[in-house]
Amino acid sequence: MYYSSSANGFIPAAWKTDGTYSSESWPADAVLLTEEEQAIYWKQSPPEGKQLGSESGRPTWVDLPPLTFAEIEGAERSWRDGELVAVMWLRERHRDQQEIGGETTITAEQFGELLVYMQSLRDWPQSPDFPVSAHRPVAPAWVDAQTE
């Protein structure tokens, strides 16, 4: 197995001679992998926070580049969307219980807290602290005890 740093990928050794590549198209930077390199990098998932890269033409795990601001914003919006979906059932159940005139599982005060939390999630992207995850809206403590 060969590794090409310019392609940042692996090339089966057979491709060098089976016509897949000509002598002109074979990557000039292709290096034959050692058995150890092949075991570490080929068909392996990188460790957390790493990706395949090269150092002096050899494969190695390198740090993932930092997320862009837009990617961080996108991740926070996805988190927010997931949190909203995760509590919508609770709001709907309470409203349904009220409409049929039955007992409600949560109190009117808890329902108000839930609505305030949901609104804070909707407002999160406009917050001056957005997208710093340490400043995310926090669900009322009792929400986790509810079951669908």
N, C-alpha and C positions, 0 to 999 in steps of 0.2 A: 504494500500500500504506500502510495506517495501522498505528500501534502504540498499544496501550492499556497504560499502566503498571499500572492496577488489575487487568487480566487478565494482565499480563506476556506479551502475545502480539500477534500480527499479525492484521490484518483486511483482506481484499481490498477495494480501493476500490469495486468494483462492488456490494458488499454494502450500501453506504450508500444506494444508490438502487434496488436491484432487489427490494426487499421483504423481504430477509433480516432487516433491522432496520427498526423504525419510528423516527420522529424521537424518540420517548420512550425507546426501548430502546438507541439508539446510545450507546456509551460517551462520557460527557462529557469524558473525558481523552484521547480518541483524537486523535493528531496525525499529520498527513501526513508520511511519511518522505521525506527527501531521497534522491536516487539513491545517494549515498555511503552513507548509513545502510542503505539496502536491500541494497546490495552487501556490506556488512560483517556485518549481523545476520540478514537474512531467509534461511532455508534454509541457514544456516551452522553448523558445529559450533564451539562455543566453544573458545578456547585452553585448554591444560592448566591445571587448577585454577580455571577460571572458569565462570560460568553467566550466562544472560541476566538482566539486571536493568534498572533505570532510574535515571536521574539527571536531576532537573528535568523529569521527564515524557518524556525521550528514552531510547531503548534504549542500553544500554551493557553491556560485560562487567564483571561484579562477581566478587569472590572467592567461591569456594564457602565455605559455612559450615564451621567446623571439625567434624570427626567427633565424635559423642557418645562417651562412654566405652563404652557398649554396642556401638556400631558398631566401635570399635577392638577390643574383645574378640571380636566376631564375625569380624572380619577375621583376627585371630590364630588363632582356632579353625579357620577355613577354611584358612589357611596350614598349620597343624599337620596337618589332615586330608589335605591334598594331599601333604605330606611323607611321611606314613605310607603312603599309597597308592603313592607313588613308589618305596618300598623293599620293599614286601611281596613283590614278585616275586622279589627277591633272597633273602629268607628262605625262600620257598617252593621256589625252585630248589635251595638248599642242602639243605633237608630231603628233597626228592625224591631228590637225588643220594645222600644218606646211606642212604635207605630201599632204594634199588636196589643198594646196595653198590658204587657207582662212585666214580670220582675226584670230589672236590668242587672247585668253581671257586674258592671262598674257603677260607681256613684256619679251623681251629677258633677261633683267637684272633680273627680277623676276624668270624666268626659271633657270638662273644660281644660284640664291640664293636657289631655291628649290633643285637643284642637290647637292649643297654644304651641305644643311641641311640633305638630305637623306644619303649622304656619312658620315656625322658626326654621324648619327644614327647607320650606319653599323660599324663605328669605335668605338662606345661608349664602348663596352666590353673590348677593349684594352687600354682604357684611364687609366692613373694612378689614376684618381678620381672615377673610376667604383668600386662599385655599389652605390655610394652616390647619392641619388636622387636629392639633391640640385645642383649637377653638370651635370644634364642631358642636352643634346643638346636642344636648344630652337628654335622653328619654327619661321620663319620670321613672323612679325606681320600681314602681309597682308593675310597669308594663311587662317586664320579663317574666313575671309570675303568671301572666295570662296564657291560656292555651287555646289554640284554634279548635 
